[in-house]
């Protein structure tokens, strides 16, 4: 099976503050301090990273929902520092 591709919607770099805010909101709902991505089985343009590459830096959890059965959550450390945000943005091909 090909490596699952993880898609993070949007195209610009995300700040540590924004990622921390989203991660905290997810933690109250899912119990995981992380941000949403969706799985794609094919290569896609920008905003996509192989799950195996993401998992070298952050745990990835399968968190399907009725709205998105391919929903995944990328767990981020506490606190979300600028270095964490930079690593996350580089993985998903985001720039300023």
OpenMM code with the backbone's topology and positions (N, CA, C; nanometers):
from openmm import Vec3, app, unit

residues = "UNK UNK UNK UNK UNK UNK UNK UNK UNK UNK UNK UNK UNK UNK UNK UNK UNK UNK UNK UNK UNK UNK UNK UNK UNK UNK UNK UNK UNK UNK UNK UNK UNK UNK UNK UNK UNK UNK UNK UNK UNK UNK UNK UNK UNK UNK UNK UNK UNK UNK UNK UNK UNK UNK UNK UNK UNK UNK UNK UNK UNK UNK UNK UNK UNK UNK UNK UNK UNK UNK UNK UNK UNK UNK UNK UNK UNK UNK UNK UNK UNK UNK UNK UNK UNK UNK UNK UNK UNK UNK UNK UNK UNK UNK UNK UNK".split()
positions = [
    Vec3(0.0840, -0.1188, 0.0000),
    Vec3(0.0000, 0.0000, 0.0000),
    Vec3(0.0880, 0.1245, 0.0000),
    Vec3(0.0523, 0.2207, -0.0808),
    Vec3(0.1285, 0.3452, -0.0890),
    Vec3(0.1168, 0.4227, 0.0417),
    Vec3(0.2163, 0.5038, 0.0671),
    Vec3(0.2164, 0.5867, 0.1869),
    Vec3(0.0977, 0.6827, 0.1827),
    Vec3(0.0237, 0.6877, 0.2909),
    Vec3(-0.0900, 0.7792, 0.3002),
    Vec3(-0.0399, 0.9230, 0.2927),
    Vec3(-0.1098, 1.0043, 0.2168),
    Vec3(-0.0766, 1.1461, 0.2040),
    Vec3(-0.1682, 1.2264, 0.2944),
    Vec3(-0.1116, 1.3186, 0.3720),
    Vec3(-0.1892, 1.4021, 0.4630),
    Vec3(-0.1993, 1.5421, 0.4061),
    Vec3(-0.3213, 1.5919, 0.3959),
    Vec3(-0.3480, 1.7251, 0.3389),
    Vec3(-0.3891, 1.8203, 0.4506),
    Vec3(-0.3197, 1.9329, 0.4591),
    Vec3(-0.3557, 2.0411, 0.5508),
    Vec3(-0.4095, 2.1530, 0.4633),
    Vec3(-0.5341, 2.1912, 0.4841),
    Vec3(-0.5948, 2.2935, 0.4002),
    Vec3(-0.5332, 2.4298, 0.4275),
    Vec3(-0.5296, 2.5128, 0.3255),
    Vec3(-0.4669, 2.6433, 0.3333),
    Vec3(-0.3318, 2.6392, 0.2648),
    Vec3(-0.2755, 2.7567, 0.2400),
    Vec3(-0.1497, 2.7620, 0.1656),
    Vec3(-0.0409, 2.8441, 0.2341),
    Vec3(-0.0753, 2.9228, 0.3328),
    Vec3(0.0264, 3.0076, 0.3956),
    Vec3(0.0734, 2.9476, 0.5274),
    Vec3(0.1904, 2.9917, 0.5695),
    Vec3(0.2473, 2.9437, 0.6959),
    Vec3(0.1555, 2.9810, 0.8115),
    Vec3(0.1486, 2.8919, 0.9083),
    Vec3(0.0662, 2.9152, 1.0265),
    Vec3(0.1562, 2.9498, 1.1444),
    Vec3(0.1142, 3.0449, 1.2233),
    Vec3(0.1933, 3.0870, 1.3388),
    Vec3(0.1806, 2.9856, 1.4520),
    Vec3(0.2765, 2.9919, 1.5431),
    Vec3(0.2717, 2.9063, 1.6612),
    Vec3(0.1441, 2.9343, 1.7406),
    Vec3(0.1049, 3.0590, 1.7475),
    Vec3(-0.0144, 3.0960, 1.8232),
    Vec3(-0.1402, 3.0344, 1.7619),
    Vec3(-0.1511, 3.0402, 1.6306),
    Vec3(-0.2686, 2.9833, 1.5636),
    Vec3(-0.2722, 2.8311, 1.5794),
    Vec3(-0.1587, 2.7658, 1.5598),
    Vec3(-0.1535, 2.6210, 1.5764),
    Vec3(-0.1852, 2.5822, 1.7208),
    Vec3(-0.1335, 2.6567, 1.8179),
    Vec3(-0.1602, 2.6283, 1.9593),
    Vec3(-0.3087, 2.6432, 1.9902),
    Vec3(-0.3712, 2.7460, 1.9349),
    Vec3(-0.5136, 2.7688, 1.9575),
    Vec3(-0.5966, 2.6536, 1.8996),
    Vec3(-0.5648, 2.6115, 1.7789),
    Vec3(-0.6378, 2.5018, 1.7170),
    Vec3(-0.6126, 2.3708, 1.7920),
    Vec3(-0.4901, 2.3495, 1.8366),
    Vec3(-0.4561, 2.2272, 1.9090),
    Vec3(-0.5311, 2.2206, 2.0424),
    Vec3(-0.5406, 2.3338, 2.1107),
    Vec3(-0.6133, 2.3377, 2.2382),
    Vec3(-0.7616, 2.3087, 2.2172),
    Vec3(-0.8192, 2.3634, 2.1104),
    Vec3(-0.9605, 2.3380, 2.0802),
    Vec3(-0.9836, 2.1904, 2.0494),
    Vec3(-0.8928, 2.1296, 1.9737),
    Vec3(-0.9053, 1.9875, 1.9414),
    Vec3(-0.8928, 1.9020, 2.0673),
    Vec3(-0.8072, 1.9447, 2.1591),
    Vec3(-0.7868, 1.8672, 2.2814),
    Vec3(-0.9157, 1.8593, 2.3634),
    Vec3(-0.9946, 1.9661, 2.3643),
    Vec3(-1.1197, 1.9637, 2.4406),
    Vec3(-1.2216, 1.8693, 2.3789),
    Vec3(-1.2149, 1.8485, 2.2470),
    Vec3(-1.3101, 1.7618, 2.1778),
    Vec3(-1.2579, 1.6189, 2.1664),
    Vec3(-1.1324, 1.6045, 2.1235),
    Vec3(-1.0764, 1.4722, 2.0935),
    Vec3(-0.9874, 1.4148, 2.2036),
    Vec3(-0.9402, 1.5013, 2.2921),
    Vec3(-0.8433, 1.4564, 2.3905),
    Vec3(-0.7025, 1.4491, 2.3348),
    Vec3(-0.6823, 1.5055, 2.2148),
    Vec3(-0.5508, 1.5079, 2.1500),
    Vec3(-0.5152, 1.6530, 2.1213),
    Vec3(-0.4000, 1.6974, 2.1698),
    Vec3(-0.3528, 1.8336, 2.1453),
    Vec3(-0.2918, 1.8350, 2.0052),
    Vec3(-0.3750, 1.8665, 1.9053),
    Vec3(-0.3265, 1.8600, 1.7683),
    Vec3(-0.4137, 1.9347, 1.6705),
    Vec3(-0.3773, 1.9252, 1.5430),
    Vec3(-0.4498, 1.9953, 1.4374),
    Vec3(-0.4988, 1.8975, 1.3321),
    Vec3(-0.6032, 1.9383, 1.2625),
    Vec3(-0.6693, 1.8532, 1.1645),
    Vec3(-0.5971, 1.8486, 1.0312),
    Vec3(-0.5969, 1.7295, 0.9741),
    Vec3(-0.5554, 1.7064, 0.8363),
    Vec3(-0.6507, 1.6010, 0.7812),
    Vec3(-0.6468, 1.5796, 0.6517),
    Vec3(-0.7266, 1.4736, 0.5921),
    Vec3(-0.6350, 1.3853, 0.5087),
    Vec3(-0.6683, 1.2578, 0.4996),
    Vec3(-0.5843, 1.1620, 0.4288),
    Vec3(-0.6212, 1.1564, 0.2819),
    Vec3(-0.5196, 1.1480, 0.2002),
    Vec3(-0.5367, 1.1294, 0.0563),
    Vec3(-0.4407, 1.0189, 0.0150),
    Vec3(-0.4852, 0.9283, -0.0699),
    Vec3(-0.4012, 0.8162, -0.1106),
    Vec3(-0.3193, 0.8429, -0.2356),
    Vec3(-0.3314, 0.9599, -0.2928),
    Vec3(-0.2563, 0.9917, -0.4133),
    Vec3(-0.1713, 1.1154, -0.3896),
    Vec3(-0.0723, 1.1327, -0.4742),
    Vec3(0.0091, 1.2536, -0.4650),
    Vec3(-0.0759, 1.3723, -0.5076),
    Vec3(-0.0668, 1.4783, -0.4327),
    Vec3(-0.1435, 1.5988, -0.4600),
    Vec3(-0.0492, 1.7176, -0.4546),
    Vec3(-0.0961, 1.8337, -0.4968),
    Vec3(-0.0096, 1.9523, -0.4935),
    Vec3(0.0195, 2.0000, -0.3509),
    Vec3(0.0590, 2.1222, -0.3377),
    Vec3(0.1011, 2.1822, -0.2106),
    Vec3(0.0059, 2.1531, -0.0962),
    Vec3(0.0609, 2.1570, 0.0244),
    Vec3(-0.0188, 2.1339, 0.1434),
    Vec3(-0.0301, 1.9879, 0.1801),
    Vec3(0.0467, 1.9022, 0.1115),
    Vec3(0.0395, 1.7585, 0.1332),
    Vec3(0.1755, 1.7067, 0.1766),
    Vec3(0.1735, 1.6141, 0.2733),
    Vec3(0.2966, 1.5509, 0.3202),
    Vec3(0.2708, 1.4026, 0.3416),
    Vec3(0.3682, 1.3189, 0.3122),
    Vec3(0.3521, 1.1760, 0.3406),
    Vec3(0.3389, 1.1531, 0.4914),
    Vec3(0.2451, 1.0691, 0.5295),
    Vec3(0.2253, 1.0400, 0.6713),
    Vec3(0.3547, 0.9906, 0.7350),
    Vec3(0.4285, 0.9068, 0.6645),
    Vec3(0.5528, 0.8531, 0.7212),
    Vec3(0.6516, 0.9646, 0.7546),
    Vec3(0.6534, 1.0697, 0.6741),
    Vec3(0.7436, 1.1825, 0.6999),
    Vec3(0.6946, 1.2638, 0.8200),
    Vec3(0.5639, 1.2889, 0.8256),
    Vec3(0.5070, 1.3641, 0.9380),
    Vec3(0.5335, 1.2897, 1.0687),
    Vec3(0.5178, 1.1560, 1.0649),
    Vec3(0.5343, 1.0755, 1.1869),
    Vec3(0.6790, 1.0720, 1.2373),
    Vec3(0.7734, 1.1168, 1.1572),
    Vec3(0.9111, 1.1296, 1.2055),
    Vec3(0.9228, 1.2463, 1.3038),
    Vec3(0.8244, 1.3380, 1.3000),
    Vec3(0.8279, 1.4591, 1.3823),
    Vec3(0.7140, 1.4677, 1.4827),
    Vec3(0.5944, 1.4200, 1.4419),
    Vec3(0.4744, 1.4323, 1.5246),
    Vec3(0.3906, 1.3042, 1.5147),
    Vec3(0.3283, 1.2608, 1.6248),
    Vec3(0.2356, 1.1478, 1.6154),
    Vec3(0.1137, 1.1864, 1.5306),
    Vec3(0.0626, 1.0903, 1.4560),
    Vec3(-0.0578, 1.1110, 1.3756),
    Vec3(-0.1618, 1.0100, 1.4213),
    Vec3(-0.2820, 1.0579, 1.4499),
    Vec3(-0.3911, 0.9731, 1.4977),
    Vec3(-0.5023, 0.9675, 1.3939),
    Vec3(-0.5595, 0.8494, 1.3736),
    Vec3(-0.6787, 0.8351, 1.2907),
    Vec3(-0.7971, 0.8804, 1.3751),
    Vec3(-0.8642, 0.9860, 1.3302),
    Vec3(-0.9771, 1.0429, 1.4047),
    Vec3(-1.0936, 1.0684, 1.3088),
    Vec3(-1.1471, 0.9619, 1.2477),
    Vec3(-1.2534, 0.9802, 1.1488),
    Vec3(-1.3792, 1.0406, 1.2101),
    Vec3(-1.4512, 1.1136, 1.1261),
    Vec3(-1.5800, 1.1700, 1.1667),
    Vec3(-1.6815, 1.1387, 1.0577),
    Vec3(-1.8068, 1.1646, 1.0861),
    Vec3(-1.9093, 1.1435, 0.9822),
    Vec3(-1.8838, 1.2335, 0.8622),
    Vec3(-1.8434, 1.3555, 0.8898),
    Vec3(-1.8174, 1.4519, 0.7822),
    Vec3(-1.6928, 1.4179, 0.7012),
    Vec3(-1.5924, 1.3642, 0.7681),
    Vec3(-1.4675, 1.3292, 0.6999),
    Vec3(-1.4135, 1.1972, 0.7542),
    Vec3(-1.4492, 1.0853, 0.6897),
    Vec3(-1.3992, 0.9561, 0.7366),
    Vec3(-1.2473, 0.9427, 0.7257),
    Vec3(-1.1835, 1.0317, 0.6495),
    Vec3(-1.0378, 1.0296, 0.6328),
    Vec3(-0.9675, 1.1309, 0.7239),
    Vec3(-1.0391, 1.1827, 0.8240),
    Vec3(-0.9830, 1.2827, 0.9150),
    Vec3(-0.8709, 1.2211, 0.9980),
    Vec3(-0.7639, 1.2970, 1.0120),
    Vec3(-0.6512, 1.2599, 1.0962),
    Vec3(-0.6186, 1.3798, 1.1843),
    Vec3(-0.5521, 1.3552, 1.2964),
    Vec3(-0.5072, 1.4632, 1.3842),
    Vec3(-0.3568, 1.4495, 1.4033),
    Vec3(-0.2850, 1.5562, 1.3719),
    Vec3(-0.1406, 1.5616, 1.3943),
    Vec3(-0.1206, 1.6195, 1.5339),
    Vec3(-0.0662, 1.5378, 1.6233),
    Vec3(-0.0466, 1.5797, 1.7620),
    Vec3(0.0734, 1.6741, 1.7713),
    Vec3(0.0523, 1.7859, 1.8384),
    Vec3(0.1591, 1.8845, 1.8565),
    Vec3(0.1975, 1.8923, 2.0035),
    Vec3(0.3251, 1.9181, 2.0317),
    Vec3(0.3684, 1.9272, 2.1713),
    Vec3(0.3163, 2.0541, 2.2367),
    Vec3(0.3161, 2.0498, 2.3694),
    Vec3(0.2825, 2.1686, 2.4487),
    Vec3(0.4118, 2.2195, 2.5085),
    Vec3(0.4412, 2.3444, 2.4973),
    Vec3(0.3726, 2.4448, 2.4172),
    Vec3(0.4112, 2.4322, 2.2695),
    Vec3(0.3278, 2.4907, 2.1853),
    Vec3(0.3603, 2.4989, 2.0424),
    Vec3(0.4525, 2.6194, 2.0266),
    Vec3(0.5773, 2.5927, 2.0053),
    Vec3(0.6780, 2.6984, 1.9937),
    Vec3(0.6934, 2.7402, 1.8469),
    Vec3(0.7614, 2.8510, 1.8215),
    Vec3(0.7894, 2.8889, 1.6831),
    Vec3(0.8668, 2.7799, 1.6079),
    Vec3(0.9535, 2.7073, 1.6779),
    Vec3(1.0285, 2.5992, 1.6133),
    Vec3(0.9356, 2.4850, 1.5703),
    Vec3(0.8375, 2.4530, 1.6537),
    Vec3(0.7386, 2.3501, 1.6192),
    Vec3(0.6583, 2.3957, 1.4987),
    Vec3(0.6130, 2.5206, 1.5004),
    Vec3(0.5348, 2.5743, 1.3881),
    Vec3(0.6165, 2.5726, 1.2600),
    Vec3(0.7435, 2.6082, 1.2690),
    Vec3(0.8300, 2.6076, 1.1507),
    Vec3(0.8445, 2.4661, 1.0944),
    Vec3(0.8659, 2.3681, 1.1819),
    Vec3(0.8793, 2.2290, 1.1375),
    Vec3(0.7490, 2.1820, 1.0718),
    Vec3(0.6351, 2.2140, 1.1339),
    Vec3(0.5049, 2.1762, 1.0791),
    Vec3(0.4843, 2.2406, 0.9416),
    Vec3(0.5126, 2.3706, 0.9317),
    Vec3(0.4951, 2.4417, 0.8046),
    Vec3(0.5865, 2.3859, 0.6960),
    Vec3(0.7093, 2.3532, 0.7290),
    Vec3(0.8010, 2.2962, 0.6297),
    Vec3(0.7505, 2.1604, 0.5802),
    Vec3(0.7001, 2.0780, 0.6720),
    Vec3(0.6479, 1.9469, 0.6318),
    Vec3(0.5362, 1.9593, 0.5280),
    Vec3(0.4497, 2.0594, 0.5460),
    Vec3(0.3349, 2.0768, 0.4582),
    Vec3(0.3595, 2.1789, 0.3460),
    Vec3(0.4866, 2.2160, 0.3269),
    Vec3(0.5226, 2.3019, 0.2146),
    Vec3(0.4639, 2.4412, 0.2211),
    Vec3(0.4511, 2.4939, 0.3417),
    Vec3(0.3942, 2.6284, 0.3585),
    Vec3(0.5041, 2.7306, 0.3772),
    Vec3(0.4798, 2.8463, 0.3231),
    Vec3(0.5771, 2.9548, 0.3397),
    Vec3(0.5040, 3.0834, 0.3721),
    Vec3(0.5803, 3.1793, 0.4175),
    Vec3(0.5232, 3.3100, 0.4536),
    Vec3(0.4523, 3.3745, 0.3368),
] * unit.nanometer
topology = app.Topology()
chain = topology.addChain("A")
for resn in residues:
    res = topology.addResidue(resn, chain)
    for name in ("N", "CA", "C"):
        topology.addAtom(name, app.Element.getBySymbol(name[0]), res)
